[in-house]
């Protein structure tokens, strides 16, 4: 009996299920051949410059065709073997095919443009929508007359009549009928018909393979069904992530190996952009006053810095001096902004976690800067930093005058040029950033503090620990995960410094490039000098730096957590 069941694995399937499984196998086999043929055609066309498709796009389409073809062939093989992996692959392929065909079909038929036109004419249909709502209310009122069937039926007919009239008038008023007529006129070439047919085929196969009988025939387990359901709900976000984040990210990596300038076809240059960015040299000097051009090849290197070790002077030359200045400014900004954004936030969160009167008000006040837009915050601080009419210099002048008049201190009003002085410009931007991010970090620390069990504090009190000892022995160790998250996000945000510099700095990058950050330098190369390849290389170097700092913090957090648990 067992041998017979193994030899005839399809006996438990009904004819309808077997038919759809065979259709799915034939469809995926044919789809795999179609994608393979498309990939071969694109591969052959790489040498044909007359085809108006960019080489990078053709390479991407070749890879996509081969991947889709292999996946579709595997789906056919697994379905033939009655393996649940075939169903999962089939559902994913058909779902993606349905979405792609639908998106391109809507574009070719002009639906997106039609929706934009509908948004402009929608206001003309509002009165008729109100009329339709009145018809609905009449029907709802009629449903209450259950004891009078004839009256209830009359109300329903009146409601349906009013709703139909309102719908027709709404269609006429917003121009939707003209839009449908224009939509039908777009079927003047084979492509709309092909895409519409593709939508229908993918939808039918998606519905057929998703049937419960097919799932049982392919021995689909409950956990696989739950996985598919979860992927279905996550699919809009996943597709958006792949389309608008992952794909541009990989494209920027490809561009970083070219000399793309947004005007001419890019040429492959390999690691030349990275070499130009990171190329530095160190040369000894005969004296600390020796000119750099005497030891450096000025055609390649610019003097970056000088230092002295054991009485010997050295000069550092960089092929791209501005990149290293931007990296230095970014790291200095992190060292200034991150500790001042994290440590005071922890202390203030500890105070705000108490049950003293008015704490809710103070929590809201501290969080308000996090709600405001960064552009508005920067404009306000630009006015505060004004050396002539800014309130910061005004209060400094009041303090100096008060000290001189009361104590005869002899202080001199500094009249700081906050944003015009290279010594204070980066400090001014860091102060503004700390004020803007402090409230959000306080909220995160408050959440972590409220999750700490009160039993630990009670046990520490019984052991004789004072509040300071409780803070360092209980609060700080228990807040390690929250501290890691706050420190990591604040560091990443600081490494991506751009908006504040873009608004406050004049010229962009500040006096003597004192506020030039890596993201600002990336912006200058990519959108002012149109060196997209070089800008992409800069972005990936920044990513490596951020990833390294995050990995370092993660390992520190793991080691400290392990030591505490031990």
C-alpha positions as CSV (number, residue, x, y, z in Angstrom):
1,X,0.0,0.0,0.0
2,X,2.8,2.4,0.9
3,X,4.7,1.6,-2.4
4,X,1.5,2.2,-4.4
5,X,0.9,5.6,-2.7
6,X,4.5,6.5,-3.3
7,X,4.3,5.6,-7.0
8,X,1.0,7.5,-7.4
9,X,1.5,10.7,-5.4
10,X,-1.4,12.6,-7.1
11,X,-4.2,10.2,-6.2
12,X,-5.3,12.4,-3.3
13,X,-5.7,15.4,-5.6
14,X,-9.0,16.2,-7.3
15,X,-9.0,16.9,-11.0
16,X,-9.5,20.6,-10.6
17,X,-6.4,20.9,-8.4
18,X,-4.3,18.7,-10.7
19,X,-5.3,20.9,-13.7
20,X,-4.2,24.1,-12.0
21,X,-0.9,22.5,-10.9
22,X,-0.2,21.4,-14.5
23,X,-1.1,24.9,-15.8
24,X,1.2,26.4,-13.2
25,X,4.1,24.1,-14.3
26,X,3.6,24.9,-18.0
27,X,3.3,28.6,-17.2
28,X,6.5,28.8,-15.2
29,X,8.4,26.7,-17.7
30,X,7.3,29.0,-20.5
31,X,8.0,32.1,-18.5
32,X,11.5,30.8,-17.7
33,X,12.2,30.3,-21.4
34,X,10.8,33.8,-22.2
35,X,13.0,35.4,-19.6
36,X,16.0,33.4,-20.7
37,X,15.5,34.5,-24.3
38,X,15.2,38.1,-23.2
39,X,18.4,37.8,-21.2
40,X,20.3,36.3,-24.2
41,X,19.0,39.1,-26.5
42,X,20.2,41.8,-24.1
43,X,23.5,40.0,-23.7
44,X,24.0,40.0,-27.4
45,X,22.9,43.6,-27.6
46,X,25.7,44.7,-25.3
47,X,28.0,45.0,-28.4
48,X,25.3,46.9,-30.4
49,X,25.6,50.6,-29.7
50,X,22.6,51.4,-31.9
51,X,20.1,50.1,-29.4
52,X,19.1,53.1,-27.2
53,X,19.6,51.4,-23.8
54,X,22.4,52.4,-21.5
55,X,25.0,49.7,-20.8
56,X,24.4,49.7,-17.1
57,X,20.7,49.3,-17.6
58,X,21.2,46.5,-20.0
59,X,23.5,44.7,-17.5
60,X,20.8,45.2,-14.8
61,X,18.1,43.8,-17.1
62,X,20.3,40.8,-18.0
63,X,20.8,40.0,-14.3
64,X,17.1,40.4,-13.6
65,X,16.1,38.2,-16.5
66,X,18.5,35.4,-15.5
67,X,17.4,35.6,-11.9
68,X,13.7,35.5,-12.9
69,X,14.2,32.7,-15.4
70,X,16.1,30.5,-12.9
71,X,13.4,31.2,-10.2
72,X,10.6,30.4,-12.5
73,X,12.3,27.2,-13.7
74,X,12.8,26.2,-10.0
75,X,9.2,26.9,-9.3
76,X,8.1,24.5,-12.2
77,X,10.4,21.8,-10.9
78,X,9.3,22.1,-7.3
79,X,5.6,22.1,-8.2
80,X,6.2,18.9,-10.3
81,X,7.7,17.3,-7.3
82,X,4.8,18.5,-5.1
83,X,7.2,20.6,-3.0
84,X,5.8,23.6,-1.1
85,X,8.8,25.6,-2.1
86,X,7.4,25.7,-5.6
87,X,4.2,27.3,-4.4
88,X,6.1,29.9,-2.5
89,X,8.3,30.7,-5.5
90,X,5.2,30.8,-7.8
91,X,3.3,33.2,-5.5
92,X,6.3,35.5,-5.3
93,X,6.9,35.5,-9.1
94,X,3.3,36.0,-10.0
95,X,2.8,38.7,-7.4
96,X,5.9,40.6,-8.6
97,X,4.8,40.1,-12.2
98,X,1.3,41.4,-11.4
99,X,2.7,44.5,-9.7
100,X,5.2,45.3,-12.5
101,X,2.7,44.9,-15.3
102,X,0.1,46.9,-13.4
103,X,2.6,49.8,-12.7
104,X,3.8,50.0,-16.3
105,X,0.3,49.6,-17.7
106,X,-1.0,52.5,-15.6
107,X,1.9,54.6,-16.8
108,X,1.5,53.9,-20.5
109,X,-2.3,54.4,-20.3
110,X,-1.7,57.8,-18.6
111,X,-3.6,57.0,-15.4
112,X,-1.1,58.8,-13.2
113,X,-1.5,62.0,-15.2
114,X,-5.2,61.4,-15.1
115,X,-5.2,61.2,-11.4
116,X,-3.3,64.5,-11.3
117,X,-6.0,66.1,-13.5
118,X,-8.7,64.5,-11.3
119,X,-7.2,66.1,-8.2
120,X,-7.7,69.5,-9.9
121,X,-11.3,68.9,-10.9
122,X,-12.4,67.0,-7.8
123,X,-13.7,70.1,-6.1
124,X,-16.4,70.5,-8.8
125,X,-17.9,67.1,-7.7
126,X,-18.1,67.9,-3.9
127,X,-21.8,69.1,-4.1
128,X,-22.8,65.8,-5.8
129,X,-20.9,63.8,-3.2
130,X,-23.0,65.6,-0.6
131,X,-26.1,64.6,-2.5
132,X,-25.0,61.0,-2.5
133,X,-24.5,61.2,1.3
134,X,-28.0,62.6,1.6
135,X,-29.2,59.6,-0.4
136,X,-27.4,57.3,2.0
137,X,-29.0,59.0,5.0
138,X,-32.4,58.5,3.4
139,X,-31.7,54.8,3.0
140,X,-30.5,54.5,6.6
141,X,-33.6,56.3,7.8
142,X,-35.8,53.9,5.8
143,X,-34.1,50.9,7.4
144,X,-35.5,51.9,10.8
145,X,-39.1,51.3,9.5
146,X,-39.0,47.6,9.9
147,X,-42.7,47.4,10.8
148,X,-43.7,49.1,7.6
149,X,-42.2,47.1,4.7
150,X,-43.8,49.2,1.9
151,X,-42.5,52.4,3.4
152,X,-39.1,50.9,4.0
153,X,-39.0,49.8,0.3
154,X,-40.0,53.3,-0.8
155,X,-37.2,54.8,1.1
156,X,-34.7,52.4,-0.3
157,X,-35.8,53.1,-3.9
158,X,-35.5,56.9,-3.3
159,X,-32.1,56.4,-1.7
160,X,-30.9,54.3,-4.7
161,X,-32.3,56.8,-7.2
162,X,-30.6,59.8,-5.5
163,X,-27.3,57.9,-5.2
164,X,-27.3,56.9,-8.9
165,X,-28.1,60.5,-9.9
166,X,-25.4,61.8,-7.7
167,X,-22.9,59.3,-9.0
168,X,-23.7,60.2,-12.6
169,X,-23.5,64.0,-12.0
170,X,-20.2,63.5,-10.1
171,X,-18.7,61.6,-13.0
172,X,-19.8,64.3,-15.4
173,X,-18.6,67.2,-13.1
174,X,-15.0,65.8,-12.5
175,X,-14.5,64.8,-16.1
176,X,-14.1,61.1,-15.3
177,X,-16.0,60.0,-18.4
178,X,-13.6,62.0,-20.6
179,X,-10.8,60.4,-18.8
180,X,-12.1,56.9,-19.4
181,X,-12.6,57.8,-23.1
182,X,-9.0,59.0,-23.2
183,X,-7.9,55.8,-21.4
184,X,-9.5,53.6,-24.1
185,X,-7.9,55.7,-26.8
186,X,-4.4,54.7,-25.4
187,X,-5.0,51.1,-26.6
188,X,-3.5,52.0,-30.0
189,X,-0.4,49.9,-29.9
190,X,0.4,46.3,-28.9
191,X,2.1,47.2,-25.6
192,X,-1.0,48.2,-23.6
193,X,-2.7,45.0,-24.7
194,X,0.3,42.9,-23.7
195,X,0.6,44.5,-20.3
196,X,-3.2,44.2,-19.6
197,X,-3.0,40.5,-20.7
198,X,0.0,40.1,-18.3
199,X,-2.0,41.6,-15.5
200,X,-4.8,39.1,-16.1
201,X,-2.5,36.1,-16.4
202,X,-0.5,36.8,-13.3
203,X,-3.7,37.5,-11.3
204,X,-5.3,34.2,-12.4
205,X,-2.1,32.2,-11.6
206,X,-1.8,34.0,-8.3
207,X,-5.3,33.2,-7.3
208,X,-5.0,29.6,-8.5
209,X,-1.8,28.8,-6.7
210,X,-3.0,30.5,-3.6
211,X,-6.0,28.1,-3.3
212,X,-6.3,25.9,-0.2
213,X,-6.5,22.7,-2.2
214,X,-3.3,23.6,-4.1
215,X,-1.6,24.3,-0.7
216,X,-2.7,20.9,0.6
217,X,-1.5,19.2,-2.6
218,X,1.9,20.7,-2.2
219,X,2.1,19.8,1.5
220,X,2.3,23.4,2.7
221,X,2.7,23.6,6.4
222,X,1.0,26.1,8.7
223,X,4.3,28.0,9.3
224,X,4.7,28.5,5.6
225,X,1.2,29.9,5.3
226,X,2.0,32.3,8.1
227,X,5.2,33.3,6.4
228,X,3.4,34.0,3.1
229,X,0.7,36.0,4.9
230,X,3.3,38.1,6.7
231,X,5.2,38.7,3.4
232,X,2.0,39.8,1.7
233,X,1.3,42.4,4.4
234,X,4.9,43.5,4.3
235,X,5.2,43.6,0.5
236,X,4.3,47.3,0.0
237,X,7.0,48.3,2.4
238,X,9.5,45.7,1.0
239,X,8.9,46.8,-2.6
240,X,9.3,50.4,-1.6
241,X,12.5,49.6,0.2
242,X,13.9,47.7,-2.8
243,X,12.8,50.2,-5.3
244,X,13.6,53.5,-3.6
245,X,16.4,52.5,-1.2
246,X,18.2,49.3,-2.1
247,X,18.3,49.8,-5.8
248,X,19.6,53.4,-5.6
249,X,22.1,52.3,-3.1
250,X,23.5,49.6,-5.3
251,X,23.4,52.0,-8.3
252,X,25.4,54.5,-6.3
253,X,28.0,51.8,-5.6
254,X,28.2,51.1,-9.4
255,X,28.5,54.8,-10.2
256,X,31.3,55.2,-7.6
257,X,33.5,53.1,-10.0
258,X,32.9,55.5,-12.9
259,X,33.6,59.1,-13.9
260,X,29.9,59.9,-14.2
261,X,29.2,63.6,-14.6
262,X,25.4,63.5,-15.5
263,X,26.1,64.8,-19.0
264,X,28.3,62.3,-20.8
265,X,28.2,58.5,-20.9
266,X,30.2,57.3,-17.8
267,X,33.5,55.4,-18.2
268,X,34.6,52.7,-15.9
269,X,37.6,53.9,-13.8
270,X,37.7,51.2,-11.1
271,X,39.1,52.4,-7.8
272,X,40.4,55.7,-9.2
273,X,37.8,57.8,-7.3
274,X,38.7,56.0,-4.0
275,X,42.4,56.4,-4.6
276,X,42.0,60.1,-5.3
277,X,40.0,60.5,-2.1
278,X,42.3,58.6,0.3
279,X,45.7,59.2,-1.3
280,X,48.0,60.8,1.3
281,X,51.8,60.9,1.8
282,X,54.0,61.9,4.7
283,X,57.4,63.5,4.0
284,X,60.1,64.6,6.5
285,X,61.2,68.2,6.6
286,X,64.7,69.5,7.2
287,X,63.2,72.2,9.4
288,X,59.7,73.2,10.6
289,X,59.7,76.2,8.3
290,X,60.7,74.3,5.1
291,X,58.2,74.9,2.3
292,X,56.0,71.9,1.5
293,X,56.5,72.2,-2.3
294,X,60.2,71.3,-1.8
295,X,59.3,67.8,-0.6
296,X,55.9,67.2,-2.1
297,X,54.8,66.8,-5.7
298,X,52.6,69.8,-5.9
299,X,50.9,68.4,-9.1
300,X,49.4,65.7,-7.0
301,X,49.5,66.7,-3.3
302,X,48.5,69.7,-1.2
303,X,49.8,70.3,2.2
304,X,47.3,69.1,4.8
305,X,49.0,69.4,8.1
306,X,52.4,69.4,9.9
307,X,53.6,67.6,13.0
308,X,56.8,67.0,14.9
309,X,58.0,63.7,16.5
310,X,61.3,63.5,18.5
311,X,62.6,66.7,17.0
312,X,61.8,65.7,13.4
313,X,59.2,67.7,11.5
314,X,56.9,66.1,9.0
315,X,54.4,67.3,6.5
316,X,51.2,65.5,5.4
317,X,50.2,65.8,1.8
318,X,46.8,64.9,0.5
319,X,45.6,64.5,-3.1
320,X,42.1,65.7,-2.0
321,X,42.7,68.2,0.8
322,X,39.0,69.2,1.1
323,X,38.0,65.6,1.8
324,X,40.3,65.2,4.7
325,X,39.2,68.7,6.1
326,X,35.6,67.6,5.8
327,X,36.4,64.3,7.6
328,X,38.2,66.2,10.3
329,X,35.4,68.7,10.8
330,X,32.8,65.9,10.9
331,X,34.7,63.9,13.5
332,X,35.3,67.1,15.6
333,X,31.6,67.9,15.4
334,X,30.8,64.4,16.6
335,X,33.1,64.7,19.5
336,X,31.5,68.0,20.5
337,X,27.8,67.3,19.8
338,X,27.4,63.6,20.7
339,X,28.5,63.7,24.4
340,X,26.7,66.9,25.0
341,X,23.5,65.4,23.4
342,X,23.7,62.1,25.4
343,X,25.1,62.8,28.9
344,X,22.8,65.8,29.8
345,X,19.9,63.9,28.2
346,X,20.5,61.1,30.7
347,X,20.8,63.4,33.7
348,X,17.7,65.4,32.7
349,X,15.7,62.2,32.1
350,X,16.6,61.0,35.6
351,X,15.3,64.3,37.0
352,X,12.2,64.2,34.9
353,X,11.5,60.6,35.9
354,X,10.7,61.8,39.4
355,X,7.1,62.4,40.6
356,X,7.6,66.1,41.5
357,X,4.8,68.5,40.5
358,X,5.1,70.0,37.0
359,X,7.3,67.2,35.5
360,X,4.9,66.6,32.6
361,X,5.1,70.3,31.7
362,X,8.9,70.1,31.7
363,X,8.9,66.9,29.6
364,X,6.8,68.7,26.9
365,X,9.0,71.8,27.0
366,X,12.2,69.8,26.5
367,X,10.6,67.8,23.6
368,X,9.3,70.8,21.7
369,X,12.6,71.4,19.7
370,X,12.4,67.8,18.4
371,X,9.0,68.5,16.8
372,X,10.1,71.7,15.0
373,X,11.5,71.5,11.5
374,X,15.2,71.7,11.2
375,X,15.0,74.6,8.6
376,X,12.9,76.7,11.0
377,X,15.2,75.9,13.9
378,X,18.3,76.9,11.8
379,X,16.7,80.2,10.7
380,X,15.9,81.1,14.4
381,X,19.4,80.3,15.5
382,X,20.9,82.2,12.6
383,X,19.1,85.3,13.9
384,X,20.2,84.5,17.5
385,X,23.8,84.2,16.3
386,X,23.7,87.6,14.6
387,X,26.7,89.6,15.9
388,X,24.9,92.9,15.7
389,X,21.2,92.2,16.8
390,X,21.4,88.6,18.0
391,X,20.2,88.0,21.6
392,X,23.2,85.8,22.4
393,X,25.7,88.6,22.0
394,X,23.2,91.0,23.6
395,X,23.1,89.0,26.8
396,X,26.9,88.6,26.7
397,X,27.2,92.4,26.5
398,X,24.8,92.8,29.4
399,X,26.8,90.4,31.5
400,X,30.1,92.0,30.7
401,X,28.7,95.5,31.5
402,X,27.1,94.3,34.7
403,X,30.4,92.7,35.9
404,X,32.4,95.8,35.0
405,X,30.0,98.2,36.7
406,X,29.6,96.1,39.9
407,X,33.0,94.5,40.4
408,X,35.1,96.7,38.2
409,X,36.3,93.5,36.4
410,X,37.7,95.2,33.4
411,X,36.2,92.7,31.0
412,X,36.1,93.4,27.3
413,X,32.9,92.7,25.3
414,X,34.1,90.0,22.8
415,X,31.3,90.7,20.2
416,X,31.6,87.2,18.9
417,X,31.2,86.6,15.2
418,X,29.6,83.2,15.7
419,X,29.1,82.1,12.1
420,X,31.7,84.3,10.5
421,X,34.7,83.2,12.6
422,X,36.4,79.9,11.6
423,X,37.1,79.3,15.3
424,X,33.5,79.5,16.5
425,X,31.4,78.5,13.4
426,X,31.5,74.7,14.0
427,X,30.9,75.2,17.8
428,X,27.8,77.4,17.0
429,X,26.4,74.7,14.7
430,X,27.0,72.0,17.4
431,X,25.2,74.0,20.0
432,X,22.2,74.4,17.8
433,X,22.2,70.7,17.0
434,X,22.4,69.7,20.7
435,X,19.5,72.0,21.5
436,X,17.4,70.3,18.7
437,X,18.2,66.7,19.6
438,X,18.3,66.8,23.4
439,X,14.6,66.5,23.8
440,X,14.3,63.3,21.7
441,X,17.1,61.7,23.6
442,X,15.5,62.6,26.9
443,X,12.3,60.8,25.8
444,X,14.3,57.7,24.9
445,X,16.1,57.7,28.2
446,X,12.7,58.2,30.0
447,X,11.3,55.2,28.3
448,X,14.4,53.1,29.4
449,X,14.2,54.5,33.0
450,X,10.5,53.6,33.4
451,X,11.3,50.0,32.3
452,X,13.8,49.4,35.2
453,X,12.2,47.3,38.0
454,X,11.7,49.3,41.2
455,X,12.7,46.2,43.2
456,X,16.4,46.9,42.2
457,X,16.3,50.4,43.8
458,X,14.5,49.1,46.9
459,X,17.2,46.4,47.3
460,X,20.0,48.9,46.8
461,X,18.3,51.2,49.4
462,X,18.2,48.3,51.9
463,X,21.9,47.6,51.2
464,X,22.6,51.3,52.2
465,X,23.3,52.7,48.7
466,X,22.8,56.5,48.4
467,X,21.1,58.0,45.2
468,X,24.5,58.6,43.5
469,X,25.6,55.0,44.1
470,X,22.2,53.7,42.9
471,X,22.6,55.8,39.7
472,X,25.9,54.3,38.8
473,X,25.3,50.7,40.1
474,X,21.7,50.3,39.0
475,X,20.5,52.9,36.5
476,X,23.6,53.1,34.2
477,X,24.0,49.3,33.8
478,X,20.3,48.7,33.3
479,X,20.1,51.5,30.7
480,X,22.9,49.9,28.6
481,X,20.6,48.9,25.7
482,X,18.9,52.3,25.6
483,X,22.3,54.1,25.9
484,X,23.6,52.1,23.0
485,X,20.6,53.0,20.8
486,X,20.8,56.7,21.8
487,X,24.5,56.9,21.3
488,X,24.4,55.1,17.9
489,X,21.5,57.1,16.5
490,X,23.0,60.4,17.7
491,X,26.4,59.5,16.2
492,X,24.9,58.6,12.8
493,X,22.9,61.8,12.8
494,X,26.0,63.8,13.6
495,X,28.1,62.1,10.9
496,X,25.4,63.1,8.4
497,X,25.6,66.8,9.2
498,X,24.2,68.8,6.3
499,X,21.0,70.9,6.9
500,X,22.5,73.1,9.6
501,X,25.6,73.8,7.5
502,X,23.6,74.4,4.4
503,X,21.4,77.0,6.0
504,X,23.8,78.7,8.4
505,X,27.0,78.7,6.4
506,X,27.7,81.5,4.0
507,X,29.5,80.5,1.8
508,X,28.6,76.8,2.0
509,X,31.2,75.2,4.2
510,X,31.8,78.2,6.3
511,X,34.8,80.5,6.6
512,X,38.0,78.7,5.5
513,X,35.9,75.5,5.2
514,X,35.6,75.4,8.9
515,X,32.1,73.8,8.8
516,X,32.6,71.7,5.7
517,X,31.2,68.2,6.5
518,X,31.4,65.0,4.5
519,X,27.8,65.3,3.4
520,X,28.3,68.9,2.4
521,X,31.4,68.0,0.4
522,X,29.4,65.2,-1.2
523,X,26.7,67.7,-2.2
524,X,29.2,70.1,-3.6
525,X,30.7,67.4,-5.8
526,X,27.5,65.8,-6.9
527,X,25.2,68.7,-7.4
528,X,27.4,71.8,-7.9
529,X,30.4,70.3,-9.7
530,X,28.4,67.4,-11.3
531,X,30.9,64.8,-10.3
532,X,28.4,62.0,-9.5
533,X,31.0,59.3,-9.6
534,X,33.3,61.1,-7.2
535,X,30.4,62.0,-4.9
536,X,29.2,58.4,-4.8
537,X,32.7,57.3,-3.7
538,X,32.6,59.9,-1.0
539,X,29.2,58.6,0.2
540,X,30.5,55.1,0.4
541,X,33.5,56.2,2.4
542,X,31.2,58.0,4.8
543,X,29.1,54.8,5.0
544,X,32.3,52.8,5.9
545,X,33.2,55.3,8.6
546,X,29.6,55.2,10.1
547,X,29.5,51.5,9.9
548,X,32.9,51.2,11.7
549,X,31.8,53.6,14.5
550,X,28.5,51.7,14.9
551,X,30.3,48.3,15.0
552,X,32.8,49.7,17.6
553,X,29.9,50.9,19.8
554,X,28.1,47.6,19.4
555,X,31.1,45.6,20.5
556,X,31.6,47.9,23.4
557,X,28.0,47.5,24.4
558,X,28.2,43.7,24.1
559,X,31.4,43.5,26.2
560,X,30.0,45.8,28.9
561,X,26.7,44.0,29.1
562,X,28.5,40.6,29.3
563,X,30.7,42.0,32.1
564,X,27.7,43.3,34.0
565,X,25.8,40.0,33.6
566,X,28.8,38.1,34.8
